[in-house]
Amino acid sequence: MNPEAVLDIGREALYITMLLAGPLLLSALAVGLLIGVFQAATQIQEMTLSFIPKLIALVFALLLAGPWMLHVVVDYTRNLFAAIPGLIG
């Protein structure tokens, strides 16, 4: 196994990680931004106010993007397992 193969596997793993984290992080960012604007407009500075809406947004994001995320992980794992004989030799 050469260093280029290791770097390619690591690069692809980081790319898959970013793909999987994207929908969750973007939904939490959007909800946090909306709650922050609401808090600034109403001058309600309660730290726990943003926790529950973010949690609900993450649950909905997982419900919507979950099957796609699972498909991406399974495809990556299958491709990685299929490439093992070529990496050993």
C-alpha positions as CSV (number, residue, x, y, z in Angstrom):
1,M,0.0,0.0,0.0
2,N,1.6,3.2,-1.2
3,P,1.3,6.6,0.5
4,E,-0.7,8.0,-2.4
5,A,-3.4,5.4,-1.8
6,V,-3.5,6.2,1.9
7,L,-3.8,9.9,1.1
8,D,-6.6,9.2,-1.4
9,I,-8.6,7.2,1.1
10,G,-8.1,9.9,3.7
11,R,-9.1,12.7,1.3
12,E,-12.2,10.8,0.2
13,A,-13.2,10.1,3.9
14,L,-12.9,13.8,4.7
15,Y,-15.0,14.6,1.7
16,I,-17.7,12.1,2.7
17,T,-17.6,13.5,6.2
18,M,-18.2,17.0,4.9
19,L,-21.0,15.8,2.7
20,L,-22.7,14.1,5.7
21,A,-22.2,17.0,8.1
22,G,-23.4,19.6,5.6
23,P,-27.2,19.3,5.9
24,L,-27.1,19.1,9.7
25,L,-24.7,22.0,10.1
26,L,-26.6,24.2,7.6
27,S,-30.0,23.6,9.3
28,A,-28.5,24.3,12.7
29,L,-26.9,27.5,11.3
30,A,-30.1,28.7,9.7
31,V,-32.2,28.1,12.9
32,G,-29.5,29.7,15.1
33,L,-29.4,32.7,12.8
34,L,-33.2,33.1,12.9
35,I,-33.3,32.7,16.7
36,G,-30.4,35.2,17.1
37,V,-32.3,37.8,15.0
38,F,-35.4,37.2,17.1
39,Q,-33.5,37.5,20.3
40,A,-31.8,40.7,19.1
41,A,-35.2,42.2,18.0
42,T,-37.0,41.3,21.3
43,Q,-34.0,41.7,23.6
44,I,-34.6,38.3,25.1
45,Q,-31.2,37.0,26.0
46,E,-32.0,33.5,27.2
47,M,-29.3,31.0,26.3
48,T,-31.6,28.0,26.3
49,L,-34.1,29.6,23.9
50,S,-32.1,28.4,20.8
51,F,-31.4,24.9,22.0
52,I,-34.9,23.3,21.5
53,P,-35.5,24.8,18.0
54,K,-32.0,23.7,16.9
55,L,-32.7,20.2,18.2
56,I,-36.0,20.1,16.3
57,A,-34.4,21.3,13.1
58,L,-31.7,18.7,13.4
59,V,-34.3,16.0,13.9
60,F,-36.1,17.2,10.7
61,A,-32.9,17.4,8.8
62,L,-32.0,13.8,9.8
63,L,-35.5,12.7,8.8
64,L,-35.1,14.3,5.4
65,A,-31.5,13.7,4.6
66,G,-31.1,10.5,6.6
67,P,-31.7,8.0,3.7
68,W,-29.4,9.9,1.5
69,M,-26.7,10.0,4.2
70,L,-27.0,6.3,4.7
71,H,-26.8,5.7,1.0
72,V,-23.6,7.8,0.8
73,V,-21.9,5.9,3.7
74,V,-22.9,2.5,2.4
75,D,-21.6,3.3,-1.1
76,Y,-18.3,4.6,0.3
77,T,-17.9,1.5,2.4
78,R,-18.7,-0.8,-0.4
79,N,-16.2,0.9,-2.7
80,L,-13.6,0.8,0.0
81,F,-14.1,-2.9,0.6
82,A,-14.0,-3.6,-3.1
83,A,-10.7,-1.7,-3.4
84,I,-9.0,-3.8,-0.7
85,P,-7.5,-6.4,-3.1
86,G,-6.0,-3.7,-5.2
87,L,-4.6,-1.9,-2.2
88,I,-2.9,-5.0,-0.8
89,G,-1.0,-6.0,-3.9
